[in-house]
Amino acid sequence: MKQAQKMQRQIETLQNELADKEFDVSSGGGAVTIRVNGAGKFLAIKLDEEFLKEDKEMVEQALLLAVQEAADKAKEYNETEMQKVTAGFNIPGLM
């Protein structure tokens, strides 16, 4: 039981750290920049003004790629850090 409580405290600490960790992801040669935190919350989207003059479909595609990459990066970071906290803790039927 103590081990479970310790892990719970570590998870709570990690969740705070994930919210503080930020990643910038660019697409379209830097025309689209997205900032996301380690918890997966999108914080900012910046679009180059010249890029907005491009073809609508190209802008949409670059934006979509940047959003997907940012989400993937946050998820990967989150999972890696969570595995560090839960390593060695096995509950039958949970994992």
N, C-alpha and C positions, 0 to 999 in steps of 0.2 A: 504494500500500500504506500509506503514511504517513497518507493521508487516511482510510482505513478504520480504522486504529488510533486516530486522533484521534476519529472518530465513535464508536467503541466506548467510549472513555473518557467521552465526553459522554453516551452512553446510560447507562452505569453511574452517573454522577453524577446524571442525571435520575431514574433508578429510586430512588435514595436520597431525592431531593427529593419524588418522588411519594408515597413512604411517609410523609413528614413532613407533607404537605398534607392538612388535614382539612376535611370539609364536613358541615354539619348540614342535614338535610332533614326537614321537618315535613309531616304530613298530618292530616286530620280536625280542622282548626282548631287544630292544636298538640297534639292528643291523642296523636299518635305522633311521636316524634323519633328519627331514625336518624343516626348518625355513621359516615361512611365516609372512607377516605383516598383520595388520588389514584391509588393502585395498585389500587383496587377492593376493598380488604379492609374488611369491616364491623367497626366498632370498638365500637359500643354501640347499644342499642335502649332507649328510654324510653317507657313508656306511662303516661298520666295515670290515676290510680286511679279517678276517676269514669267515665272512658271505658270501663273494663273492665266496668262495670255495664250497658253498652249491649248491644244485640242482637249475638249472636255473629257473624252474617254481616257486620254493619256494621264490627265490630272487625277481622275478617279482611280485608275489602275495604280499609279504611284502611291497615292494615299492609302489604298487598300493594302498594298504590299508593306508599307511602313507600319500600319496598324497591326497587321499579322505578325510581322517580325518583332515589334515591341511586345506584343502579348506573349509570343513564344519565349522571348528573352526573360521576361518577368516570371513566367511559369517555370522555366528551367532553373532559374536562380532560386525561386521559392522551393522547388522540389529538392534541389541539392542541399540547401540549408536545413530543410525539415528532416532529411535523411540523417544529417549529422546529429540532430537532437534526438531522434528516435532510434538511432543505431544501438543494437544490443538489447532493446526492450521489446520482448515478444509476448503478446497476449494471444493465446490460442483462439483461432477463429477471427481475429482482428486483422492480421496481416498474412 
